[in-house]
Amino acid sequence: MSVEPITSITAEQVRLLGDQLLIDGLTVDDEATITLAREREAAGESLDALVSQAIEIGARILQREQTASDTEFVKAEFERQAHEVEQQFNESAQKVTDGFKTQIDATFDADAGLLPKLLDRHFGENSSSAVQNQVKALVEEMLRTHREALTKQFTADDESNPLIQFQKLTTEIIKQASEQQAKQLLEMNRTITEMQKTIAGSEAEAEGAEKLAEAEARGTAKGRSYEEQVAEAIAAIAQGRGDSAEAVGEKTEGGGKKGDVVVEIEAQGGPARGRIAFEAKNSRLSRNDAIATLDEARSQRSAGYAVLVVPSDAHAPAKFNPLEELHGNKIVVTFDPETDSSLVLETGYLLARARILMASPEGEEIDGVAVRQAAGRALDLLKKVSGIKSSLTAASNQILKTSETVDDLANSVREQLDEIAALTNPASSEDA
């Protein structure tokens, strides 16, 4: 829709009254406006509302066009100013660049630059005032002076020569060290003699405590398992006690194969009075596994007591020390075939045997108190034997270590004596 200006309206016909615009004698001959008015009138609508809407919509369109016009003006003005600023900046930057180039050429130019001239004057090879030439001259003079001073000092025959003092001091130190080492060797020989006497007495005592039955197997033959060696040792002990021992590790009994050896008490002279089950292990079990294994061995072998046999204290279960009974029907013992001693194994065997005999119907005739007292004394003596063995091992290791130390000291003494001989023979030193 276009709105043409109405020339017949004067200023007196248009005025503002508060928030209203009053127009007197308004005439509109716009074709689109007249067509719209006819349609509204035909629809029964008021033409006053149409006129108000037309004026309001036209006013808003004029306002937007004015705003767009202002925006275009501002944009054009900004672009013009930006172009001028950019042109001025480019001119200034070119001037600065030209100035920098001139200064750099004046300073760093390879032919006429100030810096190359200064470097050539102070560091050139042909310049007498070059820094490296001055440093070289100073160093040569310093070295010459030091050489002369050192030569004079070390060729002097008086106390000013440090070599004279060092030679005297070295000779005195070597002499003192030799005397001290000689005293230490004498003292060490006395100590070794006393240790040898002590060890000899301990060995005699240990031999008396570790006597075994003549039939005890050594258990060191090649090709035999640990279980076989344990079975052999138990059989030797049982033979001397009138008992019967049988290796049953491969036999199933009571639903399983727990228990490598079964001992039947007094079975050589008649009916067995009880059974002991032995389980041999050359690996360490946990406490719970050890208890379960011994209980299964007792149950499957119909035994009244179970014994776990391990090679050493290190293989014993945690909190289940060797020769300490558990529940009155289980015990752990050690047996190492390489030591040729079954003393601990025999002790555990006899404790288990005594337990079963005291629990049998004929056990009332056995003095249980006396048995327990004898067992306690045996355990105490066995602990002493173990202590003596440990002492012997430690003493043997100490003797070996001491012997090596003596050899090292003797070699050191010989080296010092050779050095003394060399120092006290100036002719040999000069020839060298």
C-alpha positions as CSV (number, residue, x, y, z in Angstrom):
1,M,0.0,0.0,0.0
2,S,1.3,3.5,-0.8
3,V,0.2,6.6,0.9
4,E,0.3,9.8,-1.1
5,P,0.6,13.1,0.7
6,I,-2.6,15.1,0.8
7,T,-1.9,18.7,-0.3
8,S,-5.3,20.0,0.8
9,I,-4.4,19.5,4.5
10,T,-3.0,22.6,6.2
11,A,-1.0,22.9,9.5
12,E,-4.1,24.2,11.3
13,Q,-6.0,20.9,10.5
14,V,-3.3,18.7,12.1
15,R,-2.4,19.1,15.8
16,L,-1.3,17.0,18.8
17,L,-3.6,16.8,21.9
18,G,-1.9,14.9,24.7
19,D,-1.4,11.4,23.5
20,Q,-3.6,11.9,20.4
21,L,-3.1,13.2,16.8
22,L,-6.1,15.2,15.5
23,I,-6.6,15.7,11.7
24,D,-9.6,17.8,10.4
25,G,-10.9,17.4,6.8
26,L,-8.7,14.3,5.9
27,T,-9.3,12.9,2.4
28,V,-7.6,9.7,1.0
29,D,-7.9,8.8,-2.7
30,D,-5.4,5.8,-2.6
31,E,-6.9,2.9,-4.6
32,A,-5.7,0.1,-2.2
33,T,-7.1,2.1,0.8
34,I,-10.5,2.7,-0.8
35,T,-10.7,-1.0,-1.8
36,L,-10.0,-2.1,1.8
37,A,-12.5,0.4,3.2
38,R,-15.2,-1.0,0.9
39,E,-14.4,-4.6,2.1
40,R,-14.6,-3.6,5.7
41,E,-17.8,-1.6,5.2
42,A,-19.3,-4.6,3.4
43,A,-18.3,-6.7,6.4
44,G,-20.1,-4.3,8.7
45,E,-16.9,-3.1,10.4
46,S,-16.2,0.5,11.5
47,L,-14.1,2.6,9.1
48,D,-12.7,4.6,12.0
49,A,-10.6,1.5,13.2
50,L,-9.4,1.0,9.6
51,V,-8.2,4.6,9.4
52,S,-6.4,4.3,12.8
53,Q,-4.7,1.1,11.7
54,A,-3.6,2.5,8.4
55,I,-2.0,5.5,10.1
56,E,-0.3,3.4,12.8
57,I,1.1,0.9,10.4
58,G,2.3,3.6,8.1
59,A,4.0,5.4,11.0
60,R,5.9,2.3,12.0
61,I,7.0,1.7,8.4
62,L,8.3,5.2,8.2
63,Q,10.1,4.9,11.5
64,R,11.8,1.7,10.4
65,E,12.9,3.2,7.1
66,Q,14.3,6.2,9.0
67,T,16.3,3.9,11.4
68,A,17.6,1.8,8.4
69,S,18.7,5.0,6.8
70,D,20.5,6.2,9.9
71,T,22.3,2.8,10.2
72,E,23.5,2.9,6.6
73,F,24.9,6.4,7.2
74,V,26.8,5.3,10.3
75,K,28.2,2.2,8.5
76,A,29.4,4.3,5.6
77,E,30.9,6.8,7.9
78,F,32.7,4.1,9.9
79,E,34.1,2.5,6.7
80,R,35.4,5.8,5.6
81,Q,37.1,6.5,8.9
82,A,38.6,3.0,9.0
83,H,40.0,3.3,5.5
84,E,41.7,6.6,6.5
85,V,43.1,5.1,9.7
86,E,44.4,2.0,7.8
87,Q,46.0,4.3,5.2
88,Q,47.7,6.4,7.9
89,F,48.9,3.2,9.8
90,N,50.4,1.7,6.6
91,E,52.3,5.0,5.9
92,S,53.6,5.1,9.5
93,A,54.6,1.4,9.5
94,Q,56.5,1.9,6.3
95,K,58.4,4.8,7.8
96,V,59.3,2.7,10.9
97,T,60.3,-0.3,8.8
98,D,62.6,1.9,6.6
99,G,64.1,3.4,9.8
100,F,64.8,-0.1,11.3
101,K,66.3,-1.3,8.1
102,T,68.6,1.7,7.9
103,Q,69.8,1.1,11.6
104,I,70.2,-2.7,11.1
105,D,72.3,-2.1,7.9
106,A,74.4,0.4,9.7
107,T,75.1,-2.0,12.6
108,F,75.2,-5.5,11.1
109,D,76.2,-5.0,7.4
110,A,78.9,-7.4,6.5
111,D,81.1,-4.8,4.8
112,A,80.4,-1.5,6.5
113,G,78.5,-2.5,9.7
114,L,79.7,-1.3,13.1
115,L,79.4,-4.8,14.8
116,P,81.6,-6.7,12.3
117,K,84.3,-4.0,12.6
118,L,84.3,-4.3,16.5
119,L,84.3,-8.1,16.4
120,D,87.3,-8.1,14.0
121,R,89.2,-5.6,16.1
122,H,88.6,-7.5,19.4
123,F,88.6,-11.2,18.2
124,G,90.3,-11.2,14.8
125,E,93.3,-13.6,14.5
126,N,95.6,-10.9,13.1
127,S,94.7,-8.3,15.7
128,S,97.3,-7.8,18.5
129,S,94.6,-6.5,20.8
130,A,92.3,-9.5,20.3
131,V,90.9,-11.0,23.5
132,Q,92.0,-14.5,22.8
133,N,95.6,-13.4,22.2
134,Q,95.6,-11.4,25.4
135,V,94.2,-14.4,27.4
136,K,96.7,-16.8,25.8
137,A,99.6,-14.5,26.8
138,L,98.3,-14.3,30.4
139,V,97.9,-18.1,30.7
140,E,101.3,-18.8,29.3
141,E,102.9,-16.3,31.8
142,M,101.0,-17.8,34.7
143,L,102.0,-21.4,33.8
144,R,105.6,-20.5,33.4
145,T,105.6,-18.8,36.8
146,H,103.9,-21.8,38.5
147,R,106.3,-24.3,36.9
148,E,109.3,-22.4,38.1
149,A,107.8,-22.1,41.7
150,L,106.9,-25.8,41.8
151,T,110.3,-26.9,40.5
152,K,112.1,-24.8,43.1
153,Q,109.9,-26.1,45.9
154,F,110.1,-29.8,45.1
155,T,113.8,-29.9,44.4
156,A,114.7,-28.2,47.8
157,D,116.4,-30.3,50.4
158,D,115.0,-28.5,53.4
159,E,111.6,-28.6,55.2
160,S,110.0,-26.4,52.6
161,N,109.8,-29.4,50.3
162,P,106.4,-31.1,51.1
163,L,107.7,-34.5,49.7
164,I,110.3,-34.7,52.6
165,Q,107.5,-34.2,55.2
166,F,105.2,-36.6,53.4
167,Q,107.9,-39.3,53.3
168,K,108.5,-39.0,57.0
169,L,104.8,-39.0,57.8
170,T,104.2,-42.0,55.6
171,T,107.0,-44.0,57.2
172,E,105.7,-43.3,60.7
173,I,102.1,-44.2,59.8
174,I,103.2,-47.5,58.2
175,K,105.3,-48.4,61.2
176,Q,102.4,-47.7,63.6
177,A,99.9,-49.7,61.4
178,S,102.3,-52.7,61.2
179,E,102.7,-52.7,65.0
180,Q,98.9,-52.4,65.6
181,Q,98.2,-55.2,63.1
182,A,100.7,-57.5,64.7
183,K,99.0,-57.0,68.1
184,Q,95.6,-57.6,66.5
185,L,96.9,-60.9,64.9
186,L,98.2,-62.1,68.3
187,E,94.9,-61.3,70.0
188,M,92.9,-62.9,67.2
189,N,95.0,-66.1,67.5
190,R,94.2,-66.3,71.2
191,T,90.5,-65.8,70.5
192,I,90.5,-68.5,67.8
193,T,92.2,-70.9,70.2
194,E,89.6,-70.3,72.9
195,M,86.7,-70.7,70.4
196,Q,88.1,-74.0,69.2
197,K,88.2,-75.3,72.7
198,T,84.6,-74.2,73.3
199,I,83.4,-75.7,70.0
200,A,85.2,-79.0,70.8
201,G,83.3,-79.2,74.1
202,S,80.0,-78.4,72.5
203,E,80.5,-81.0,69.8
204,A,81.2,-83.7,72.4
205,E,78.0,-82.7,74.3
206,A,75.9,-82.6,71.1
207,E,77.2,-86.0,70.0
208,G,76.0,-87.6,73.3
209,A,72.6,-86.0,73.0
210,E,72.1,-87.0,69.3
211,K,72.7,-90.7,69.6
212,L,70.1,-92.5,67.5
213,A,68.9,-96.1,67.3
214,E,71.3,-98.3,65.3
215,A,68.5,-99.1,62.9
216,E,67.8,-95.4,62.0
217,A,67.9,-94.8,58.2
218,R,70.2,-92.0,56.9
219,G,67.6,-91.0,54.3
220,T,70.1,-89.4,51.9
221,A,70.1,-91.9,49.0
222,K,69.4,-90.4,45.6
223,G,66.2,-91.1,43.9
224,R,64.1,-91.5,47.0
225,S,61.3,-89.1,47.9
226,Y,61.0,-87.3,51.2
227,E,58.0,-89.5,52.1
228,E,60.1,-92.6,51.5
229,Q,62.9,-91.4,53.7
230,V,60.5,-90.4,56.5
231,A,58.9,-93.9,56.3
232,E,62.3,-95.5,56.5
233,A,63.2,-93.5,59.6
234,I,59.8,-94.3,61.3
235,A,60.2,-98.0,60.5
236,A,63.6,-98.0,62.3
237,I,62.1,-96.3,65.4
238,A,59.1,-98.6,65.4
239,Q,61.3,-101.7,65.1
240,G,63.1,-100.8,68.3
241,R,59.8,-100.2,70.2
242,G,58.0,-103.4,69.3
243,D,55.7,-101.5,67.0
244,S,54.9,-102.1,63.3
245,A,55.2,-99.4,60.7
246,E,53.8,-99.5,57.2
247,A,54.1,-97.0,54.3
248,V,50.5,-96.6,53.1
249,G,50.7,-93.4,51.0
250,E,49.5,-95.1,47.9
251,K,46.7,-97.0,49.6
252,T,43.2,-95.7,49.8
253,E,41.6,-96.2,53.2
254,G,38.6,-94.6,54.8
255,G,37.8,-92.7,51.6
256,G,41.2,-91.1,51.0
257,K,45.0,-91.4,51.0
258,K,45.9,-89.0,53.8
259,G,48.7,-90.4,56.0
260,D,51.9,-91.6,54.5
261,V,52.9,-94.0,57.3
262,V,50.7,-95.9,59.8
263,V,52.3,-97.2,63.1
264,E,50.5,-100.0,65.0
265,I,51.6,-99.9,68.6
266,E,52.9,-103.2,70.1
267,A,51.8,-105.0,66.9
268,Q,55.0,-107.2,66.9
269,G,53.9,-109.1,70.0
270,G,50.2,-109.2,69.6
271,P,47.1,-107.2,68.7
272,A,47.8,-103.5,68.1
273,R,46.9,-101.2,71.0
274,G,46.4,-98.2,68.8
275,R,47.4,-96.4,65.6
276,I,49.5,-93.3,64.8
277,A,49.2,-91.7,61.4
278,F,52.3,-89.8,60.0
279,E,51.9,-87.3,57.2
280,A,55.2,-86.2,55.5
281,K,55.4,-82.8,53.8
282,N,58.4,-81.1,52.3
283,S,56.5,-77.9,51.7
284,R,55.0,-75.4,54.2
285,L,51.2,-75.7,54.9
286,S,49.1,-73.0,56.5
287,R,47.9,-73.7,60.1
288,N,44.4,-74.4,59.0
289,D,45.5,-76.7,56.2
290,A,47.9,-78.6,58.5
291,I,45.1,-79.2,61.1
292,A,42.7,-80.3,58.3
293,T,45.3,-82.7,56.9
294,L,46.1,-84.3,60.3
295,D,42.4,-84.7,61.1
296,E,41.8,-86.4,57.7
297,A,44.8,-88.6,58.3
298,R,43.5,-89.7,61.7
299,S,40.0,-90.3,60.3
300,Q,41.0,-92.2,57.1
301,R,43.7,-94.3,58.8
302,S,41.5,-95.0,62.0
303,A,44.4,-93.5,64.1
304,G,44.1,-92.0,67.5
305,Y,47.0,-89.5,66.9
306,A,48.4,-87.8,63.8
307,V,52.0,-86.4,63.3
308,L,53.0,-83.9,60.6
309,V,56.7,-84.4,59.6
310,V,58.5,-81.5,57.9
311,P,62.2,-81.0,56.9
312,S,62.9,-78.0,59.1
313,D,61.4,-75.4,61.5
314,A,61.0,-73.1,58.5
315,H,58.6,-75.6,56.9
316,A,56.4,-75.8,60.1
317,P,53.0,-74.1,59.8
318,A,52.5,-70.7,61.3
319,K,51.5,-70.7,65.0
320,F,52.1,-74.5,65.1
321,N,55.6,-74.9,66.3
322,P,57.4,-78.3,66.3
323,L,56.8,-80.5,69.4
324,E,53.9,-78.4,70.5
325,E,50.7,-80.5,70.8
326,L,47.4,-79.3,69.5
327,H,44.0,-80.7,70.7
328,G,45.8,-83.6,72.4
329,N,45.9,-85.6,69.2
330,K,48.2,-83.6,66.8
331,I,51.8,-82.6,66.7
332,V,54.4,-81.3,64.2
333,V,58.0,-82.7,64.2
334,T,61.1,-82.0,62.0
335,F,63.2,-84.6,60.2
336,D,66.0,-83.7,57.8
337,P,67.5,-86.8,56.2
338,E,70.7,-84.9,55.3
339,T,71.5,-84.3,59.0
340,D,71.3,-88.1,59.8
341,S,69.4,-87.3,63.0
342,S,65.9,-88.4,63.8
343,L,65.9,-87.2,67.4
344,V,63.0,-84.8,67.0
345,L,61.1,-87.3,65.0
346,E,61.6,-90.0,67.7
347,T,60.5,-87.5,70.4
348,G,57.2,-86.8,68.6
349,Y,56.8,-90.5,67.9
350,L,57.1,-91.4,71.6
351,L,54.8,-88.5,72.7
352,A,52.1,-89.7,70.3
353,R,52.6,-93.3,71.5
354,A,52.3,-92.4,75.1
355,R,49.1,-90.4,74.4
356,I,47.5,-93.4,72.8
357,L,48.6,-95.9,75.4
358,M,47.3,-93.7,78.2
359,A,43.9,-93.4,76.5
360,S,43.6,-97.2,76.0
361,P,41.6,-99.4,78.5
362,E,44.9,-100.5,80.0
363,G,46.0,-96.9,80.4
364,E,45.0,-96.7,84.0
365,E,48.1,-98.7,84.9
366,I,50.3,-96.0,83.4
367,D,51.6,-93.2,85.6
368,G,50.4,-90.2,83.4
369,V,52.1,-87.6,85.7
370,A,55.4,-89.4,85.4
371,V,55.0,-89.7,81.6
372,R,54.3,-86.0,81.3
373,Q,57.2,-85.0,83.5
374,A,59.6,-87.3,81.5
375,A,58.2,-85.8,78.2
376,G,58.8,-82.3,79.6
377,R,62.4,-83.1,80.5
378,A,62.9,-84.6,77.1
379,L,61.6,-81.5,75.4
380,D,63.8,-79.3,77.5
381,L,66.9,-81.3,76.7
382,L,65.9,-81.3,73.0
383,K,65.7,-77.5,73.1
384,K,69.2,-77.5,74.6
385,V,70.4,-79.7,71.8
386,S,68.9,-77.3,69.2
387,G,70.6,-74.4,70.9
388,I,73.9,-76.2,70.9
389,K,73.5,-77.0,67.2
390,S,72.7,-73.3,66.4
391,S,75.8,-72.3,68.4
392,L,78.0,-74.8,66.5
393,T,76.7,-73.5,63.2
394,A,77.3,-69.9,64.2
395,A,80.7,-70.8,65.6
396,S,81.7,-72.6,62.4
397,N,80.6,-69.6,60.3
398,Q,82.5,-67.3,62.6
399,I,85.6,-69.4,62.4
400,L,85.4,-69.4,58.6
401,K,84.9,-65.7,58.5
402,T,87.7,-65.1,61.0
403,S,90.0,-67.3,59.0
404,E,89.3,-65.2,55.8
405,T,89.8,-62.0,57.8
406,V,93.2,-63.3,59.1
407,D,94.3,-64.1,55.5
408,D,93.3,-60.6,54.4
409,L,95.1,-59.0,57.3
410,A,98.2,-61.1,56.6
411,N,98.2,-60.0,52.9
412,S,97.8,-56.4,54.0
413,V,100.7,-56.7,56.4
414,R,102.9,-58.2,53.6
415,E,101.9,-55.2,51.4
416,Q,102.9,-52.8,54.1
417,L,106.2,-54.6,54.7
418,D,106.9,-54.5,51.0
419,E,106.2,-50.7,50.9
420,I,108.4,-50.2,54.0
421,A,111.2,-52.1,52.3
422,A,110.8,-49.9,49.2
423,L,110.8,-46.7,51.1
424,T,113.9,-47.7,53.1
425,N,115.8,-48.5,50.0
426,P,116.3,-45.2,48.2
427,A,118.5,-46.8,45.5
428,S,115.7,-49.1,44.4
429,S,113.3,-46.2,44.3
430,E,115.7,-44.1,42.1
431,D,116.2,-47.1,39.7
432,A,112.4,-47.4,39.4
